Amino acid sequence: MAVKIRLRRMGAKKAPFYRIVVADSRYPRDGRFIEEIGYYDPTKQPNLVKVDADKVKAWIANGAQPTDSVKDILKKNGVL
């Protein structure tokens, strides 16, 4: 089972809001997930990000791989 830390799109059309979730890579983007660990809102200025750093580090220690976009968000917030 390949576990990924990725973005789950929510919100209205042309007003995206993302939740950062841990999910099996075989599930659809907005489908089933294991755990929600934060959120990201690019429509606010500055971009609004809230991440549970302890959960992120625990999932990465257990083998979860963040996607490129999530990796950039985590680096900018000092989690990675």
N, C-alpha and C positions, 0 to 999 in steps of 0.2 A: 504494500500500500504506500504510494508516494503522497506524502502530506505536503501541502503548500500553504504558505501565508500569502493571501491575495486580497484584492479589492472586490467587494460585492456592491454593484451599482444599485442605488435607490434614488428616490426623488422623482420629480416631475420631468416631463420632456423639456430639454434645454436648461434644466436646473439640477444637475447631478449632485448627488451626495453619496459618499462611499463609506461602507463599513469595512474594517480590516478584520478578516476572518481566517481561521484555520480550517482547511477543507481538504478532502481527498481530491487529487488531481483529476480523477475520472468524473467527478460531479460537474454539472453545468455551473457557469459563472455565478448566477443568482440562485442556484439551487441549494441543496442540502449542505450544511457545514457542521463542523465539530464544535467550534467555540468562537465567540466574538471577542476580539481583544482590543478594539479601538475603533475610531472613526476619523474620516478626512473629508473636509468640506472645502473644495477649491473655489466656490463662488464667493466666499467671504474675503475681505482684504484686511489684514494678511490671511493667508490660508489657515483655516482652523483645523488643528490636529490634536487628538487625544489618544494616547496609546498606553496600555498597561505594560510597562517595561519588564516587570517580573515575569509576566506570562509569556511575553515574546522571547525572553532569554531561555525560559524553561522549554518552550516548544522547539527552539533552535537547538538546544542541547539534546533534545529527543530525536532530532533528525529532520525537522520541518525545514523546507527551503523557501525563503521569501522570493517572490517574483521581482523583476527588475524595478517596477514602479514602487512596490512596497519597500524594497531595499533602499531606494533613494529617499523615501519619506522617513524611514527609520534613521538613516544617516544624518539627515538634516535636523532631526530632533535629538540626536545624541544617544540613541538606544543601541545602535551598532557601533 
